[in-house]
């Protein structure tokens, strides 16, 4: 279970390490309820009962809010393990989530060599993109594709999520094109992300994880700034949950004591 600030994700593995199911939902205000809901959806997708799940590991900022979990592992370790599983050649990870960005240096076995994160401000994160989409009256899912139509990207000078709205409004008042504004926004995030990556060292292969990895405009902006191809897959948003599931599987195979059943998921819907 990867309980993030914006989205909660689950990955369910079989005993051979194959992905049986994934599930995702907005985290919302009730973190415990989100964890229970997504866990139930993953079990349903795999065609198993909740009590048939042997071991649950929580990760992400809400990892201690998974009452039916058996252990917690930091998202840094889970992203490293998950990314190395999907892309075995991964040496550097950039994870852009709803409210923070992480740069992770990965060793040959998927172990964490070094990391740093921007967790004091939402600048350069998914929240930054949400602010831009809102002021431009576009869906968040649209802005990446719109940015790719740009022929004259604008320079966005504000890196504050609050003040960028005023800057975008000023550009609109001057008659600038929406696509050029959005390309500027994506470039600004890419610049902040690459600066973070430089602190741990940028070695190819670079793997892009987190919810923002679904944004093709952000993928392009990162690739342009890095001058290299970045790894992205359909599992990129689930990499943290995948890593957590892999840690859980290892614990089962190495003799971790198995509970008779995962605690009733009803606990996750309000602690009843």
C-alpha positions as CSV (number, residue, x, y, z in Angstrom):
1,X,0.0,0.0,0.0
2,X,1.4,3.4,-1.1
3,X,-0.6,6.0,0.7
4,X,0.4,9.3,-0.9
5,X,-0.8,12.8,-0.2
6,X,-2.9,12.9,-3.4
7,X,-3.5,9.2,-4.4
8,X,-3.4,5.9,-2.6
9,X,-2.2,2.9,-4.6
10,X,-2.1,-0.8,-4.0
11,X,-0.2,-3.6,-5.8
12,X,-1.0,-7.2,-5.0
13,X,1.6,-9.9,-5.8
14,X,1.2,-13.6,-6.1
15,X,3.8,-15.9,-4.4
16,X,5.8,-16.0,-7.6
17,X,6.2,-12.2,-7.6
18,X,3.7,-11.6,-10.5
19,X,1.3,-8.6,-10.3
20,X,-2.1,-10.0,-9.6
21,X,-3.9,-6.6,-9.3
22,X,-3.4,-2.9,-8.9
23,X,-5.8,-0.3,-7.6
24,X,-5.8,3.5,-7.1
25,X,-8.0,6.1,-5.6
26,X,-7.8,9.7,-4.4
27,X,-6.6,9.8,-0.8
28,X,-8.9,12.6,0.3
29,X,-9.3,13.7,3.9
30,X,-9.8,10.2,5.4
31,X,-6.5,8.5,4.9
32,X,-7.5,5.3,6.7
33,X,-10.7,4.9,4.7
34,X,-8.7,5.4,1.4
35,X,-6.3,2.7,2.4
36,X,-9.1,0.2,3.2
37,X,-11.0,1.1,0.0
38,X,-8.0,0.6,-2.3
39,X,-6.9,-2.6,-0.5
40,X,-10.4,-4.0,-1.1
41,X,-10.4,-3.0,-4.7
42,X,-7.0,-4.7,-5.3
43,X,-8.3,-7.9,-3.6
44,X,-11.4,-7.8,-5.7
45,X,-9.4,-7.3,-8.9
46,X,-7.3,-10.4,-8.1
47,X,-10.3,-12.5,-7.1
48,X,-9.1,-13.1,-3.6
49,X,-10.6,-12.5,-0.1
50,X,-9.0,-9.9,2.2
51,X,-8.0,-12.6,4.7
52,X,-6.1,-14.5,2.0
53,X,-3.5,-11.7,1.8
54,X,-0.5,-12.9,3.8
55,X,1.5,-9.7,4.4
56,X,0.8,-6.0,3.9
57,X,3.5,-3.3,4.0
58,X,2.6,0.4,4.0
59,X,4.7,3.1,2.4
60,X,4.2,6.8,1.6
61,X,3.4,9.7,3.9
62,X,0.3,7.8,5.2
63,X,2.1,4.5,5.8
64,X,1.2,4.5,9.5
65,X,-2.4,4.9,8.6
66,X,-2.8,1.4,7.2
67,X,-4.3,-0.3,10.3
68,X,-4.4,-3.7,8.6
69,X,-0.7,-3.5,7.6
70,X,2.0,-5.5,9.3
71,X,5.0,-3.2,8.7
72,X,6.1,0.1,7.2
73,X,8.9,0.9,4.8
74,X,9.9,4.4,3.6
75,X,8.9,5.4,0.2
76,X,12.6,6.1,-0.8
77,X,13.4,2.4,-0.3
78,X,10.1,1.2,-2.0
79,X,10.6,3.4,-5.0
80,X,14.2,2.2,-5.5
81,X,13.1,-1.4,-5.3
82,X,10.1,-1.0,-7.5
83,X,11.9,1.0,-10.1
84,X,14.7,-1.4,-10.3
85,X,12.2,-4.2,-10.8
86,X,10.4,-2.5,-13.7
87,X,13.6,-1.1,-15.2
88,X,16.6,-3.2,-14.1
89,X,19.1,-0.7,-15.4
90,X,17.8,2.1,-13.3
91,X,20.6,4.2,-11.7
92,X,18.7,7.4,-10.9
93,X,15.1,8.0,-10.0
94,X,13.0,11.2,-10.1
95,X,9.7,10.8,-8.3
96,X,7.3,13.7,-8.7
97,X,4.2,13.3,-6.5
98,X,1.4,15.5,-5.4
99,X,3.3,17.5,-2.8
100,X,7.0,16.5,-3.0
101,X,9.7,15.6,-5.4
102,X,12.4,13.0,-4.7
103,X,15.8,12.3,-6.3
104,X,17.2,8.8,-5.6
105,X,20.5,7.3,-6.5
106,X,20.1,3.5,-6.9
107,X,22.7,0.7,-6.7
108,X,22.9,-2.4,-8.8
109,X,20.5,-4.4,-6.7
110,X,18.0,-1.6,-6.3
111,X,19.4,-0.5,-3.0
112,X,19.4,3.2,-2.1
113,X,22.8,4.8,-2.5
114,X,21.7,8.4,-1.9
115,X,18.6,10.6,-2.0
116,X,17.3,14.1,-1.4
117,X,13.8,15.5,-1.5
118,X,11.9,18.8,-1.8
119,X,9.3,18.4,0.9
120,X,9.1,21.9,2.3
121,X,7.2,23.5,-0.6
122,X,4.9,22.2,-3.3
123,X,6.8,24.1,-6.0
124,X,7.8,21.7,-8.8
125,X,5.2,19.1,-7.8
126,X,1.8,17.9,-8.9
127,X,0.2,20.6,-6.9
128,X,2.1,23.2,-9.0
129,X,0.5,21.6,-12.1
130,X,-2.9,21.6,-10.5
131,X,-2.7,25.3,-9.8
132,X,-1.8,26.0,-13.4
133,X,-4.7,23.8,-14.7
134,X,-7.2,25.5,-12.4
135,X,-6.3,29.0,-13.5
136,X,-6.4,28.0,-17.1
137,X,-9.7,26.2,-16.6
138,X,-8.4,22.9,-18.0
139,X,-8.5,19.4,-16.6
140,X,-5.2,18.2,-15.0
141,X,-5.2,15.3,-17.5
142,X,-5.2,17.7,-20.4
143,X,-2.4,20.1,-19.7
144,X,0.5,17.8,-20.6
145,X,-0.8,17.3,-24.2
146,X,-1.6,21.0,-24.6
147,X,1.9,21.9,-23.6
148,X,3.3,19.7,-26.3
149,X,1.7,22.0,-28.9
150,X,3.9,24.9,-27.9
151,X,6.2,26.6,-30.4
152,X,7.4,29.4,-28.2
153,X,7.6,28.3,-24.5
154,X,7.5,31.1,-22.0
155,X,9.8,31.5,-19.1
156,X,7.9,31.1,-15.8
157,X,9.9,32.9,-13.1
158,X,7.7,32.1,-10.1
159,X,8.3,28.7,-8.5
160,X,5.7,29.3,-5.7
161,X,2.5,27.4,-6.3
162,X,0.5,30.5,-5.0
163,X,2.3,33.2,-7.1
164,X,2.4,31.2,-10.3
165,X,-1.3,31.7,-10.7
166,X,-0.8,35.5,-10.8
167,X,2.0,35.1,-13.3
168,X,-0.2,32.9,-15.6
169,X,-3.0,35.5,-15.4
170,X,-0.5,38.2,-16.4
171,X,0.6,36.1,-19.4
172,X,-3.0,35.6,-20.5
173,X,-3.7,39.3,-20.2
174,X,-0.9,39.9,-22.6
175,X,-2.4,37.5,-25.1
176,X,0.1,34.7,-24.7
177,X,-1.0,31.3,-26.0
178,X,-2.1,28.7,-23.4
179,X,0.2,26.1,-24.8
180,X,3.2,28.3,-24.5
181,X,2.3,29.2,-20.9
182,X,1.9,25.5,-20.0
183,X,5.2,24.5,-21.7
184,X,6.8,27.2,-19.5
185,X,5.2,25.7,-16.4
186,X,6.4,22.2,-17.3
187,X,9.9,23.5,-18.0
188,X,10.0,25.2,-14.7
189,X,9.2,22.0,-12.9
190,X,11.7,20.1,-15.0
191,X,14.4,22.6,-14.0
192,X,13.7,22.2,-10.3
193,X,13.6,18.5,-10.6
194,X,16.9,18.3,-12.4
195,X,18.5,20.6,-9.8
196,X,17.4,18.1,-7.2
197,X,18.8,15.2,-9.3
198,X,22.2,16.9,-9.6
199,X,22.5,16.8,-5.8
200,X,22.6,13.0,-5.9
201,X,24.3,12.7,-9.3
202,X,22.6,12.0,-12.6
203,X,23.5,8.6,-14.1
204,X,21.6,7.0,-17.0
205,X,19.3,5.2,-16.8
206,X,16.9,7.7,-15.3
207,X,13.5,6.4,-14.2
208,X,10.5,8.7,-13.7
209,X,8.0,7.6,-11.1
210,X,5.0,9.1,-9.3
211,X,1.6,10.4,-10.6
212,X,3.1,13.2,-12.6
213,X,4.9,10.6,-14.8
214,X,1.5,10.1,-16.6
215,X,1.9,13.6,-17.9
216,X,3.6,13.4,-21.4
217,X,4.4,17.0,-21.3
218,X,6.4,16.5,-18.1
219,X,8.2,13.5,-19.6
220,X,9.2,15.6,-22.6
221,X,10.3,18.6,-20.5
222,X,12.5,16.3,-18.3
223,X,14.0,14.6,-21.3
224,X,14.8,18.0,-22.9
225,X,16.4,19.3,-19.7
226,X,18.4,16.1,-19.1
227,X,19.2,15.6,-22.8
228,X,18.5,11.9,-22.4
229,X,15.6,9.5,-22.5
230,X,13.8,8.7,-19.2
231,X,12.1,5.4,-18.3
232,X,8.3,5.6,-18.0
233,X,5.8,2.7,-18.0
234,X,2.2,2.0,-17.1
235,X,3.5,0.9,-13.7
236,X,5.3,4.2,-13.0
237,X,2.6,5.6,-10.7
238,X,2.5,2.3,-8.8
239,X,6.3,1.9,-8.3
240,X,6.2,2.7,-4.6
241,X,3.4,0.2,-4.0
242,X,5.2,-2.3,-6.1
243,X,8.3,-1.9,-4.0
244,X,6.3,-2.3,-0.8
245,X,4.7,-5.5,-2.1
246,X,8.2,-6.9,-3.0
247,X,9.4,-6.2,0.5
248,X,6.3,-8.0,1.8
249,X,6.9,-11.0,-0.4
250,X,10.6,-11.2,0.7
251,X,9.5,-11.2,4.4
252,X,7.1,-14.0,3.7
253,X,9.7,-16.1,1.9
254,X,12.3,-15.4,4.5
255,X,10.2,-16.7,7.3
256,X,8.3,-13.6,8.6
257,X,5.6,-14.8,11.0
258,X,2.3,-15.0,9.0
259,X,-0.8,-13.7,10.6
260,X,-3.9,-16.0,10.5
261,X,-5.6,-13.3,8.6
262,X,-5.3,-9.7,7.6
263,X,-7.3,-7.6,10.1
264,X,-10.9,-6.9,8.8
265,X,-10.9,-4.2,6.3
266,X,-13.9,-2.7,8.1
267,X,-11.3,-1.3,10.5
268,X,-10.0,0.8,7.7
269,X,-13.3,2.4,7.2
270,X,-13.5,4.2,10.4
271,X,-12.0,1.9,13.0
272,X,-15.2,0.1,13.9
